[in-house]
């Protein structure tokens, strides 16, 4: 089992920045990849960014260049640095972890970008 807890969401003006954190616990050694997803009201959940245990990253086209995903093994945490935020980035952001062929989820963090 892997437990994930997000923090760092909130309200920000367009053009501003936020950093989301995802604290991990449990069977951390079995995690092969982690990622951030988001779901805006009335829309399907979409993948934002992923990072493997080897540090390889991948981004959705819509956030490429504005968001940065990273991990800190010493702190058992993953981050999403979000810069140049737009109102379209408003959503609930959730972190996920792939471990032993199972996908684990955090509870989600609200990010609201005002125009």
N, C-alpha and C positions, 0 to 999 in steps of 0.2 A: 504493500500500500504506500501511496505517496500523498502527502497532504500539501496543499498549495493555498497561500493566503496573499491576496493582492492588497496593495495600499498605494496611496499617492494620487488618487483621482481627485477631481474637483472642478471648479468653474474657472475658466480662463478666457481672456479676450482673444479675438482673432489675431494671429501673428505672434501670440505668446507661446510659452513652452511649459511642459509638464514632464515629470519622470514617474513612471509607474514602477513599482517594485513587486516582486513575487517571491515570497519566502517559502522555501521548500523544507519538508521534513519527512521522516519515514525511510523508505527504501531508496534513498537518493542514489546509491551506487548502481541501481538498475536502470536509471534514466538514460536513454539514448538520444533523446532530442526534446526540446522544449519550444513552446511557441506562444504567441499572443494572437488572440482572435478578438473581434468586436462585432457587436450587433446593435444597429441603430433601430429606432422605433419603426415598425412596419416593414423591416427589411430582414433578409436572411443573414445568418452569421457568416462572417467572412474572415479568412486568414489574413493577418497583418504581417507577421514576420515569424521566422523560425531560426533556431540555432541548434546545431548538433553538439554532441559531447566533445567533438573534435574542434568546435569553434566555427564551423562553416555556417554562414548566414544566408537567408533568403528573404526577400521582401515582396509584398504585393506592389503592383505597378503604381497604385494610387498613393502609396506612402514612400516610395523609393526616393531617397535623397533628403527626406524630411524626418524620418524616424530611424533610430538606431537601437538594435537589440544587443544585449550583452549578458554575460553571466559572470558571477564571482563565486568560484568554487569554495574559497575559504569562508565565505559568508552564507553558502548554500542559498544563493539568491539569483534571480534573473531580473533584468531591467528593460524598460522600454523608454528611451529618451525621445520625446516628441517635440519637435521644433516647428516653427512656422505653422501653427495649428490653424485650421479653417473650420467654419461652422459645420461643414460636411463630416468632420472628424468626430462629431458628437455621437457617443455610443456608450454601451457598457462594454468594457474591455475585460477579457478573461485570460488568465494564463493557463497553459496546459502542459502536461508532461507525458511523454511516451515511455512506458517502462514495462518490460516483460510482455510486450504486445498489447498492453492495455493503455487507454488514454484516460488520464486523470485531469480534473478541472478544479480551478479555484471558484470562489463565489462571485467574482466579478467586481469591477470598480467603475463607477459612473464618471465619465469625462464629458463635460459640457463646454462647448466653445461658443461664446457669444459674438455677434457681429458688431 
